[in-house]
Amino acid sequence: MTQPSAPTDLDRQVLDFLQRAFDVVRSGDAAELGQMLDQGLPVNIRNQKGDTLLMLATYHGHLDATRLLLSRGADASVANDMGQTPLQAAAFKGEVPMVRLLLDHGADVESRGPTGRTALMFAAMFERLDIMELLVERGADLRARDEAGTTPLDAARTMNAQEAVRWLEQRLAADPA
């Protein structure tokens, strides 16, 4: 039986480079990130949790890094291992400019993780009314249901997000199915 070979200096250099890339994107340093992409960093690379560079830039609210990644072909629809997409992360965090940027670059307003939750559901749960408005303007389904049958209105009620409940009730009353 052969023993696995010990890591080489090249292996360590590659791993260090990749670790640095994830640190750079978390910090939002778009200039350094651009240099790393120029050096061959794959734009859709994932970490051990399945997070892409775009997911981390989005989650940490770094518009310039997100814009750079999108301009270099990052896929806004790639979900992490928990099934979360960058759009859902931006809705959760309450980042209106980030939500707009992702939608402008083709993020699916109805993208869903394994539980079936949409960005509108996350926005409703955390009373992100401005994001709810933007998502609905861009085609989000007020009546979407997750795997458990929960709608955005149900999600808002569960979280006692009263302003979101009122907003959704008004929208649903104005738009009968």
N, CA and C atoms as a LAMMPS dump frame, in Angstrom:
ITEM: TIMESTEP
0
ITEM: NUMBER OF ATOMS
531
ITEM: BOX BOUNDS ff ff ff
-5.0000000000000000e+02 5.0000000000000000e+02
-5.0000000000000000e+02 5.0000000000000000e+02
-5.0000000000000000e+02 5.0000000000000000e+02
ITEM: ATOMS id mol type element x y z
1 1 1 N 0.843 -1.17 0
2 1 2 C 0 0 0
3 1 3 C 0.899 1.248 0
4 2 1 N 0.58 2.168 -0.86
5 2 2 C 1.402 3.377 -0.957
6 2 3 C 0.884 4.456 -0.016
7 3 1 N 1.795 5.194 0.511
8 3 2 C 1.462 6.303 1.402
9 3 3 C 1.164 7.539 0.558
10 4 1 N 0.183 8.34 0.998
11 4 2 C -0.048 9.595 0.268
12 4 3 C 1.189 10.469 0.386
13 5 1 N 1.478 11.166 -0.678
14 5 2 C 2.661 12.02 -0.659
15 5 3 C 2.41 13.25 0.214
16 6 1 N 3.482 13.73 0.79
17 6 2 C 3.401 14.932 1.623
18 6 3 C 3.117 16.133 0.736
19 7 1 N 2.42 17.11 1.29
20 7 2 C 2.159 18.317 0.49
21 7 3 C 3.463 18.953 0.038
22 8 1 N 3.439 19.43 -1.175
23 8 2 C 4.616 20.109 -1.704
24 8 3 C 4.53 21.601 -1.404
25 9 1 N 5.63 22.288 -1.636
26 9 2 C 5.619 23.74 -1.471
27 9 3 C 4.589 24.379 -2.4
28 10 1 N 4.436 23.806 -3.608
29 10 2 C 3.452 24.33 -4.549
30 10 3 C 2.041 24.17 -3.988
31 11 1 N 1.739 23.006 -3.394
32 11 2 C 0.431 22.795 -2.772
33 11 3 C 0.166 23.851 -1.705
34 12 1 N 1.155 24.117 -0.887
35 12 2 C 1.007 25.119 0.182
36 12 3 C 0.807 26.516 -0.396
37 13 1 N 1.523 26.803 -1.466
38 13 2 C 1.377 28.118 -2.101
39 13 3 C -0.032 28.299 -2.658
40 14 1 N -0.555 27.261 -3.28
41 14 2 C -1.912 27.328 -3.834
42 14 3 C -2.923 27.487 -2.709
43 15 1 N -2.783 26.689 -1.676
44 15 2 C -3.715 26.796 -0.545
45 15 3 C -3.63 28.164 0.123
46 16 1 N -2.435 28.684 0.287
47 16 2 C -2.266 30.02 0.871
48 16 3 C -2.915 31.087 -0.012
49 17 1 N -2.734 30.954 -1.327
50 17 2 C -3.328 31.896 -2.279
51 17 3 C -4.852 31.875 -2.171
52 18 1 N -5.407 30.678 -2.113
53 18 2 C -6.866 30.557 -2.026
54 18 3 C -7.391 31.091 -0.697
55 19 1 N -6.709 30.774 0.386
56 19 2 C -7.119 31.296 1.692
57 19 3 C -7.062 32.817 1.69
58 20 1 N -6.011 33.353 1.103
59 20 2 C -5.872 34.813 1.015
60 20 3 C -7.027 35.408 0.218
61 21 1 N -7.449 34.737 -0.844
62 21 2 C -8.548 35.235 -1.678
63 21 3 C -9.833 35.369 -0.862
64 22 1 N -10.124 34.377 -0.058
65 22 2 C -11.339 34.45 0.764
66 22 3 C -11.215 35.538 1.831
67 23 1 N -10.027 35.732 2.366
68 23 2 C -9.807 36.827 3.323
69 23 3 C -9.967 38.185 2.637
70 24 1 N -9.433 38.309 1.442
71 24 2 C -9.514 39.563 0.693
72 24 3 C -10.97 39.913 0.385
73 25 1 N -11.741 38.939 -0.043
74 25 2 C -13.139 39.233 -0.385
75 25 3 C -13.945 39.589 0.868
76 26 1 N -13.654 38.95 1.991
77 26 2 C -14.338 39.309 3.244
78 26 3 C -14.009 40.741 3.667
79 27 1 N -12.792 41.183 3.371
80 27 2 C -12.384 42.538 3.743
81 27 3 C -12.878 43.568 2.742
82 28 1 N -13.248 43.121 1.543
83 28 2 C -13.777 44.028 0.535
84 28 3 C -12.736 44.744 -0.299
85 29 1 N -11.521 44.275 -0.307
86 29 2 C -10.447 44.921 -1.066
87 29 3 C -10.575 44.551 -2.551
88 30 1 N -11.354 45.354 -3.275
89 30 2 C -11.625 45.054 -4.682
90 30 3 C -10.369 45.132 -5.535
91 31 1 N -9.448 46.039 -5.211
92 31 2 C -8.216 46.157 -6.008
93 31 3 C -7.392 44.877 -5.913
94 32 1 N -7.183 44.387 -4.699
95 32 2 C -6.401 43.155 -4.55
96 32 3 C -7.147 41.965 -5.135
97 33 1 N -8.446 41.946 -4.953
98 33 2 C -9.247 40.865 -5.53
99 33 3 C -9.102 40.857 -7.05
100 34 1 N -9.137 42.027 -7.664
101 34 2 C -8.954 42.115 -9.114
102 34 3 C -7.603 41.563 -9.552
103 35 1 N -6.563 41.877 -8.78
104 35 2 C -5.235 41.346 -9.096
105 35 3 C -5.229 39.819 -8.988
106 36 1 N -5.887 39.293 -7.993
107 36 2 C -5.911 37.841 -7.814
108 36 3 C -6.687 37.166 -8.949
109 37 1 N -7.771 37.803 -9.37
110 37 2 C -8.518 37.261 -10.511
111 37 3 C -7.644 37.302 -11.768
112 38 1 N -6.882 38.375 -11.931
113 38 2 C -5.959 38.469 -13.064
114 38 3 C -4.893 37.375 -13.023
115 39 1 N -4.537 36.919 -11.82
116 39 2 C -3.532 35.866 -11.652
117 39 3 C -4.115 34.466 -11.827
118 40 1 N -5.41 34.388 -12.099
119 40 2 C -6.009 33.088 -12.367
120 40 3 C -6.968 32.564 -11.311
121 41 1 N -7.274 33.359 -10.302
122 41 2 C -8.241 32.928 -9.303
123 41 3 C -9.585 32.671 -9.98
124 42 1 N -10.135 31.461 -9.858
125 42 2 C -11.436 31.18 -10.476
126 42 3 C -12.54 32.014 -9.81
127 43 1 N -13.327 32.698 -10.611
128 43 2 C -14.312 33.635 -10.082
129 43 3 C -15.419 32.939 -9.285
130 44 1 N -15.716 31.688 -9.586
131 44 2 C -16.782 30.978 -8.887
132 44 3 C -16.267 29.923 -7.902
133 45 1 N -15.023 30.079 -7.47
134 45 2 C -14.465 29.121 -6.513
135 45 3 C -15.276 29.153 -5.217
136 46 1 N -15.322 28.005 -4.538
137 46 2 C -16.082 27.875 -3.293
138 46 3 C -15.151 27.509 -2.15
139 47 1 N -15.532 27.919 -0.95
140 47 2 C -14.788 27.494 0.245
141 47 3 C -15.398 26.212 0.802
142 48 1 N -14.952 25.802 1.981
143 48 2 C -15.397 24.537 2.57
144 48 3 C -16.882 24.537 2.927
145 49 1 N -17.517 25.706 2.977
146 49 2 C -18.953 25.793 3.269
147 49 3 C -19.775 25.992 2.002
148 50 1 N -19.095 25.967 0.873
149 50 2 C -19.78 26.155 -0.394
150 50 3 C -20.012 27.608 -0.756
151 51 1 N -19.466 28.528 0.046
152 51 2 C -19.628 29.947 -0.258
153 51 3 C -18.706 30.332 -1.409
154 52 1 N -19.261 31.014 -2.391
155 52 2 C -18.441 31.572 -3.455
156 52 3 C -17.884 32.913 -2.99
157 53 1 N -16.955 33.425 -3.752
158 53 2 C -16.442 34.761 -3.473
159 53 3 C -17.587 35.776 -3.513
160 54 1 N -18.504 35.602 -4.461
161 54 2 C -19.64 36.512 -4.586
162 54 3 C -20.53 36.457 -3.352
163 55 1 N -20.777 35.268 -2.846
164 55 2 C -21.601 35.146 -1.641
165 55 3 C -20.964 35.915 -0.485
166 56 1 N -19.667 35.748 -0.31
167 56 2 C -18.993 36.421 0.808
168 56 3 C -18.944 37.934 0.617
169 57 1 N -18.687 38.383 -0.599
170 57 2 C -18.677 39.827 -0.856
171 57 3 C -20.062 40.417 -0.598
172 58 1 N -21.083 39.714 -1.037
173 58 2 C -22.459 40.164 -0.834
174 58 3 C -22.807 40.186 0.645
175 59 1 N -22.544 39.092 1.321
176 59 2 C -22.906 38.973 2.735
177 59 3 C -22.225 40.047 3.584
178 60 1 N -20.995 40.376 3.23
179 60 2 C -20.257 41.37 4.002
180 60 3 C -20.493 42.803 3.509
181 61 1 N -21.378 42.961 2.514
182 61 2 C -21.792 44.285 2.077
183 61 3 C -20.772 45.056 1.265
184 62 1 N -19.915 44.359 0.544
185 62 2 C -18.866 45.015 -0.238
186 62 3 C -19.316 45.187 -1.691
187 63 1 N -19.906 46.35 -1.969
188 63 2 C -20.444 46.615 -3.308
189 63 3 C -19.374 46.578 -4.398
190 64 1 N -18.232 47.205 -4.163
191 64 2 C -17.199 47.238 -5.201
192 64 3 C -16.68 45.841 -5.529
193 65 1 N -16.457 45.034 -4.517
194 65 2 C -15.993 43.659 -4.747
195 65 3 C -17.078 42.854 -5.459
196 66 1 N -18.321 43.052 -5.059
197 66 2 C -19.435 42.351 -5.707
198 66 3 C -19.537 42.77 -7.165
199 67 1 N -19.461 44.065 -7.424
200 67 2 C -19.526 44.574 -8.793
201 67 3 C -18.39 43.987 -9.645
202 68 1 N -17.19 43.949 -9.076
203 68 2 C -16.044 43.38 -9.784
204 68 3 C -16.293 41.911 -10.123
205 69 1 N -16.714 41.146 -9.144
206 69 2 C -16.951 39.717 -9.372
207 69 3 C -18.018 39.497 -10.438
208 70 1 N -19.087 40.273 -10.377
209 70 2 C -20.142 40.138 -11.386
210 70 3 C -19.619 40.508 -12.779
211 71 1 N -18.784 41.544 -12.838
212 71 2 C -18.235 41.955 -14.135
213 71 3 C -17.279 40.907 -14.7
214 72 1 N -16.728 40.077 -13.833
215 72 2 C -15.802 39.019 -14.266
216 72 3 C -16.51 37.676 -14.474
217 73 1 N -17.854 37.693 -14.383
218 73 2 C -18.61 36.485 -14.699
219 73 3 C -19.054 35.645 -13.523
220 74 1 N -18.998 36.177 -12.31
221 74 2 C -19.485 35.41 -11.161
222 74 3 C -20.958 35.081 -11.354
223 75 1 N -21.329 33.89 -10.984
224 75 2 C -22.697 33.399 -11.145
225 75 3 C -23.502 33.737 -9.895
226 76 1 N -24.456 34.648 -10.024
227 76 2 C -25.264 35.103 -8.891
228 76 3 C -26.271 34.068 -8.416
229 77 1 N -26.413 32.983 -9.157
230 77 2 C -27.396 31.977 -8.771
231 77 3 C -26.805 30.828 -7.962
232 78 1 N -25.494 30.813 -7.769
233 78 2 C -24.859 29.701 -7.058
234 78 3 C -25.174 29.802 -5.562
235 79 1 N -25.791 28.754 -5.05
236 79 2 C -26.125 28.684 -3.626
237 79 3 C -24.999 27.997 -2.863
238 80 1 N -24.863 28.36 -1.598
239 80 2 C -23.868 27.686 -0.753
240 80 3 C -24.418 26.347 -0.262
241 81 1 N -23.679 25.67 0.591
242 81 2 C -24.089 24.341 1.054
243 81 3 C -25.372 24.366 1.879
244 82 1 N -25.737 25.543 2.39
245 82 2 C -26.994 25.683 3.13
246 82 3 C -28.142 26.1 2.209
247 83 1 N -27.835 26.214 0.912
248 83 2 C -28.853 26.559 -0.065
249 83 3 C -29.144 28.041 -0.171
250 84 1 N -28.293 28.873 0.4
251 84 2 C -28.511 30.318 0.372
252 84 3 C -27.825 30.917 -0.846
253 85 1 N -28.529 31.825 -1.506
254 85 2 C -27.971 32.53 -2.654
255 85 3 C -27.508 33.922 -2.221
256 86 1 N -26.668 34.564 -3.032
257 86 2 C -26.274 35.936 -2.708
258 86 3 C -27.47 36.876 -2.545
259 87 1 N -28.501 36.717 -3.362
260 87 2 C -29.675 37.58 -3.246
261 87 3 C -30.362 37.387 -1.902
262 88 1 N -30.49 36.163 -1.465
263 88 2 C -31.086 35.91 -0.151
264 88 3 C -30.227 36.522 0.956
265 89 1 N -28.912 36.423 0.826
266 89 2 C -28.012 37.004 1.822
267 89 3 C -28.18 38.512 1.88
268 90 1 N -28.27 39.157 0.718
269 90 2 C -28.435 40.611 0.679
270 90 3 C -29.781 41.024 1.273
271 91 1 N -30.821 40.246 1.016
272 91 2 C -32.143 40.549 1.592
273 91 3 C -32.109 40.388 3.105
274 92 1 N -31.487 39.329 3.57
275 92 2 C -31.347 39.089 5.006
276 92 3 C -30.6 40.232 5.684
277 93 1 N -29.518 40.684 5.064
278 93 2 C -28.69 41.734 5.649
279 93 3 C -29.314 43.126 5.515
280 94 1 N -30.305 43.273 4.642
281 94 2 C -30.96 44.571 4.477
282 94 3 C -30.207 45.533 3.586
283 95 1 N -29.472 45.02 2.634
284 95 2 C -28.619 45.824 1.759
285 95 3 C -29.329 46.134 0.428
286 96 1 N -30.077 47.245 0.39
287 96 2 C -30.829 47.612 -0.817
288 96 3 C -29.92 47.766 -2.038
289 97 1 N -28.815 48.532 -1.954
290 97 2 C -27.975 48.659 -3.153
291 97 3 C -27.429 47.31 -3.634
292 98 1 N -27.154 46.421 -2.701
293 98 2 C -26.641 45.101 -3.073
294 98 3 C -27.736 44.287 -3.771
295 99 1 N -28.939 44.334 -3.24
296 99 2 C -30.055 43.616 -3.875
297 99 3 C -30.24 44.134 -5.294
298 100 1 N -30.238 45.448 -5.446
299 100 2 C -30.404 46.061 -6.774
300 100 3 C -29.279 45.617 -7.717
301 101 1 N -28.041 45.656 -7.249
302 101 2 C -26.904 45.252 -8.069
303 101 3 C -27.045 43.805 -8.532
304 102 1 N -27.382 42.925 -7.623
305 102 2 C -27.531 41.509 -7.979
306 102 3 C -28.651 41.31 -8.991
307 103 1 N -29.784 41.969 -8.765
308 103 2 C -30.902 41.845 -9.706
309 103 3 C -30.527 42.41 -11.072
310 104 1 N -29.807 43.531 -11.073
311 104 2 C -29.372 44.134 -12.343
312 104 3 C -28.416 43.224 -13.108
313 105 1 N -27.762 42.312 -12.397
314 105 2 C -26.822 41.381 -13.039
315 105 3 C -27.389 39.972 -13.181
316 106 1 N -28.706 39.882 -13.161
317 106 2 C -29.347 38.619 -13.506
318 106 3 C -29.682 37.669 -12.378
319 107 1 N -29.542 38.094 -11.13
320 107 2 C -29.949 37.203 -10.039
321 107 3 C -31.439 36.916 -10.168
322 108 1 N -31.812 35.682 -9.994
323 108 2 C -33.204 35.25 -10.094
324 108 3 C -33.956 35.703 -8.849
325 109 1 N -34.944 36.569 -9.03
326 109 2 C -35.703 37.108 -7.905
327 109 3 C -36.43 35.998 -7.141
328 110 1 N -36.658 34.872 -7.776
329 110 2 C -37.354 33.749 -7.138
330 110 3 C -36.418 32.596 -6.787
331 111 1 N -35.116 32.85 -6.749
332 111 2 C -34.189 31.765 -6.405
333 111 3 C -34.536 31.205 -5.03
334 112 1 N -34.338 29.904 -4.9
335 112 2 C -34.715 29.219 -3.666
336 112 3 C -33.627 28.245 -3.243
337 113 1 N -33.503 28.107 -1.948
338 113 2 C -32.629 27.088 -1.393
339 113 3 C -33.408 25.801 -1.202
340 114 1 N -32.829 24.833 -0.497
341 114 2 C -33.488 23.544 -0.313
342 114 3 C -34.792 23.634 0.475
343 115 1 N -34.953 24.657 1.29
344 115 2 C -36.208 24.82 2.038
345 115 3 C -37.26 25.54 1.221
346 116 1 N -36.858 26.091 0.086
347 116 2 C -37.793 26.777 -0.782
348 116 3 C -38.01 28.241 -0.445
349 117 1 N -37.264 28.761 0.523
350 117 2 C -37.43 30.179 0.878
351 117 3 C -36.869 31.08 -0.21
352 118 1 N -37.582 32.174 -0.439
353 118 2 C -37.147 33.173 -1.415
354 118 3 C -36.573 34.389 -0.68
355 119 1 N -35.945 35.268 -1.445
356 119 2 C -35.419 36.509 -0.87
357 119 3 C -36.552 37.332 -0.257
358 120 1 N -37.726 37.309 -0.881
359 120 2 C -38.869 38.049 -0.329
360 120 3 C -39.248 37.511 1.046
361 121 1 N -39.173 36.232 1.231
362 121 2 C -39.479 35.646 2.545
363 121 3 C -38.488 36.131 3.596
364 122 1 N -37.195 36.155 3.233
365 122 2 C -36.189 36.653 4.178
366 122 3 C -36.434 38.126 4.486
367 123 1 N -36.713 38.916 3.458
368 123 2 C -36.965 40.343 3.666
369 123 3 C -38.188 40.549 4.564
370 124 1 N -39.219 39.752 4.356
371 124 2 C -40.43 39.875 5.17
372 124 3 C -40.169 39.489 6.618
373 125 1 N -39.404 38.444 6.824
374 125 2 C -39.109 37.983 8.183
375 125 3 C -38.405 39.056 9.008
376 126 1 N -37.58 39.865 8.345
377 126 2 C -36.764 40.845 9.06
378 126 3 C -37.187 42.283 8.775
379 127 1 N -38.426 42.451 8.313
380 127 2 C -39.037 43.764 8.06
381 127 3 C -38.168 44.671 7.204
382 128 1 N -37.678 44.135 6.131
383 128 2 C -36.887 44.914 5.179
384 128 3 C -37.845 45.442 4.098
385 129 1 N -38.675 46.413 4.477
386 129 2 C -39.737 46.903 3.592
387 129 3 C -39.2 47.451 2.276
388 130 1 N -38.097 48.174 2.314
389 130 2 C -37.531 48.728 1.083
390 130 3 C -37.081 47.61 0.143
391 131 1 N -36.56 46.547 0.702
392 131 2 C -36.148 45.408 -0.123
393 131 3 C -37.37 44.647 -0.622
394 132 1 N -38.373 44.523 0.221
395 132 2 C -39.612 43.872 -0.213
396 132 3 C -40.184 44.603 -1.426
397 133 1 N -40.21 45.925 -1.347
398 133 2 C -40.724 46.748 -2.454
399 133 3 C -39.916 46.497 -3.724
400 134 1 N -38.618 46.528 -3.62
401 134 2 C -37.748 46.316 -4.774
402 134 3 C -37.95 44.918 -5.368
403 135 1 N -38.006 43.92 -4.523
404 135 2 C -38.183 42.547 -5.012
405 135 3 C -39.515 42.38 -5.735
406 136 1 N -40.57 42.953 -5.18
407 136 2 C -41.882 42.854 -5.829
408 136 3 C -41.874 43.623 -7.148
409 137 1 N -41.247 44.8 -7.174
410 137 2 C -41.119 45.547 -8.436
411 137 3 C -40.423 44.709 -9.499
412 138 1 N -39.492 43.865 -9.077
413 138 2 C -38.718 43.041 -10.013
414 138 3 C -39.345 41.671 -10.26
415 139 1 N -40.572 41.469 -9.746
416 139 2 C -41.298 40.253 -10.093
417 139 3 C -41.411 39.192 -9.016
418 140 1 N -41.005 39.473 -7.789
419 140 2 C -41.131 38.478 -6.716
420 140 3 C -42.603 38.137 -6.499
421 141 1 N -42.869 36.891 -6.273
422 141 2 C -44.22 36.368 -6.089
423 141 3 C -44.649 36.544 -4.633
424 142 1 N -45.661 37.377 -4.418
425 142 2 C -46.19 37.603 -3.066
426 142 3 C -46.772 36.333 -2.459
427 143 1 N -47.163 35.4 -3.305
428 143 2 C -47.824 34.178 -2.843
429 143 3 C -46.929 32.933 -2.906
430 144 1 N -45.652 33.138 -3.134
431 144 2 C -44.732 31.993 -3.199
432 144 3 C -44.807 31.209 -1.894
433 145 1 N -44.584 29.912 -1.996
434 145 2 C -44.593 29.046 -0.816
435 145 3 C -43.286 28.263 -0.756
436 146 1 N -42.773 28.11 0.462
437 146 2 C -41.58 27.281 0.626
438 146 3 C -42.012 25.825 0.754
439 147 1 N -41.061 24.951 1.048
440 147 2 C -41.35 23.513 1.126
441 147 3 C -42.385 23.174 2.195
442 148 1 N -42.467 24 3.232
443 148 2 C -43.442 23.771 4.311
444 148 3 C -44.782 24.442 4.03
445 149 1 N -44.891 25.129 2.888
446 149 2 C -46.12 25.816 2.534
447 149 3 C -46.211 27.242 3.067
448 150 1 N -45.125 27.739 3.619
449 150 2 C -45.088 29.074 4.205
450 150 3 C -44.959 30.137 3.122
451 151 1 N -45.772 31.182 3.205
452 151 2 C -45.716 32.313 2.288
453 151 3 C -44.895 33.44 2.932
454 152 1 N -44.571 34.478 2.17
455 152 2 C -43.911 35.632 2.797
456 152 3 C -44.729 36.217 3.959
457 153 1 N -46.046 36.27 3.806
458 153 2 C -46.903 36.773 4.881
459 153 3 C -46.812 35.879 6.115
460 154 1 N -46.833 34.573 5.919
461 154 2 C -46.686 33.645 7.049
462 154 3 C -45.338 33.848 7.74
463 155 1 N -44.293 34.025 6.942
464 155 2 C -42.947 34.216 7.498
465 155 3 C -42.896 35.485 8.341
466 156 1 N -43.501 36.56 7.845
467 156 2 C -43.534 37.819 8.607
468 156 3 C -44.318 37.642 9.906
469 157 1 N -45.429 36.941 9.838
470 157 2 C -46.229 36.703 11.052
471 157 3 C -45.449 35.874 12.075
472 158 1 N -44.769 34.862 11.602
473 158 2 C -43.984 34.002 12.5
474 158 3 C -42.929 34.795 13.254
475 159 1 N -42.332 35.77 12.583
476 159 2 C -41.267 36.581 13.192
477 159 3 C -41.815 37.834 13.887
478 160 1 N -43.154 37.953 13.921
479 160 2 C -43.802 39.113 14.521
480 160 3 C -43.323 40.416 13.886
481 161 1 N -43.137 40.378 12.597
482 161 2 C -42.697 41.54 11.825
483 161 3 C -43.946 42.295 11.365
484 162 1 N -44.524 43.066 12.27
485 162 2 C -45.829 43.677 12.052
486 162 3 C -45.89 44.631 10.864
487 163 1 N -44.856 45.425 10.653
488 163 2 C -44.863 46.335 9.496
489 163 3 C -44.857 45.544 8.191
490 164 1 N -44.108 44.473 8.157
491 164 2 C -44.076 43.629 6.965
492 164 3 C -45.428 42.946 6.765
493 165 1 N -46.051 42.52 7.861
494 165 2 C -47.38 41.905 7.771
495 165 3 C -48.361 42.894 7.147
496 166 1 N -48.391 44.128 7.661
497 166 2 C -49.305 45.145 7.117
498 166 3 C -49.013 45.411 5.635
499 167 1 N -47.734 45.55 5.302
500 167 2 C -47.348 45.827 3.919
501 167 3 C -47.821 44.701 3.001
502 168 1 N -47.561 43.479 3.406
503 168 2 C -47.953 42.327 2.584
504 168 3 C -49.474 42.197 2.487
505 169 1 N -50.174 42.405 3.578
506 169 2 C -51.645 42.324 3.543
507 169 3 C -52.21 43.357 2.576
508 170 1 N -51.661 44.57 2.601
509 170 2 C -52.117 45.612 1.676
510 170 3 C -51.847 45.233 0.225
511 171 1 N -50.653 44.719 -0.041
512 171 2 C -50.305 44.307 -1.406
513 171 3 C -51.174 43.152 -1.881
514 172 1 N -51.388 42.191 -1.009
515 172 2 C -52.206 41.039 -1.396
516 172 3 C -53.656 41.437 -1.628
517 173 1 N -54.174 42.359 -0.826
518 173 2 C -55.561 42.835 -1.006
519 173 3 C -55.705 43.59 -2.324
520 174 1 N -54.659 44.311 -2.709
521 174 2 C -54.688 45.085 -3.949
522 174 3 C -54.46 44.209 -5.181
523 175 1 N -53.981 42.989 -4.975
524 175 2 C -53.645 42.09 -6.071
525 175 3 C -54.257 40.714 -5.82
526 176 1 N -55.604 40.635 -5.862
527 176 2 C -56.226 39.336 -5.579
528 176 3 C -55.867 38.304 -6.646
529 177 1 N -55.656 37.101 -6.205
530 177 2 C -55.238 36.026 -7.129
531 177 3 C -56.401 35.519 -7.947
